[in-house]
Amino acid sequence: MDPRNTVVRLCTEGMAAEAAGRGEEAGGLFRRAWEAASDDYEACVAAHYVARHQSAPEDTLRWNRTCLELADRVSDERVRPFYPSLHGALGRALLELGERAEARAHFEAGAARLTELPAGPYADWLRLRIADGLRATDPRPAGAPDPLGPLLDRLCARADLASLALLLPPYLANLHRPEDEERLTTVLRMLHAERRLPEPDLTALGAVIAARQPTAAA
């Protein structure tokens, strides 16, 4: 984005104000960016930031939908990197309003478009956010146990940082694609092969790996 563009400049100033804790000032700058927009692309950029400063989830959803509609209208390479974030924001707004099925559809759409982003910390962060949304909208019955949950709790309680450093990246960033599931299964096998965990944890780890075999082979 061109930093000399009025809308981009106002949004950048708004982000700086937001980072400094001046939320009201940031919201005003984003609104000015929306009012200054001269085409669908500029309006799309501004709407994304205006959506961040809505107090009611219904308004957040409305602005995010406006942003997605504008991006679809522009429909060129300038907006392609916006889509993972746009779908993630829509998913979170819908989830807050209790619309789990529609929220999941947006998290899945965001996951499918993560390849639009260049590799780096922002893409990694957004992947984590979308993966979290997918976990929150898991269609399995409420209360279905997480097979890895108890083991991760014990590793956290012992501050086993080496094991957590190995497990958490593929676990938290799991988008449930075959390659993601296989990556997590491989890491679980690596940890099991070290044989350094207490015997109860090794037994639990072996059970998790055995239970994952159909998923990993899918």
HELIX and SHEET records of a PDB file:
HELIX    1   1 THR A    6  ALA A   19  1                                  14    
HELIX    2   2 GLY A   23  ALA A   36  1                                  14    
HELIX    3   3 ASP A   40  ALA A   51  1                                  12    
HELIX    4   4 PRO A   57  VAL A   74  1                                  18    
HELIX    5   5 ARG A   80  PHE A   82  5                                   3    
HELIX    6   6 TYR A   83  GLU A   96  1                                  14    
HELIX    7   7 ARG A  100  ALA A  112  1                                  13    
HELIX    8   8 LEU A  114  GLU A  116  5                                   3    
HELIX    9   9 PRO A  121  ALA A  136  1                                  16    
HELIX   10  10 GLY A  149  ALA A  157  1                                   9    
HELIX   11  11 LEU A  161  LEU A  172  1                                  12    
HELIX   12  12 PRO A  178  GLU A  194  1                                  17    
HELIX   13  13 GLU A  199  ALA A  217  1                                  19    
END                                                                             
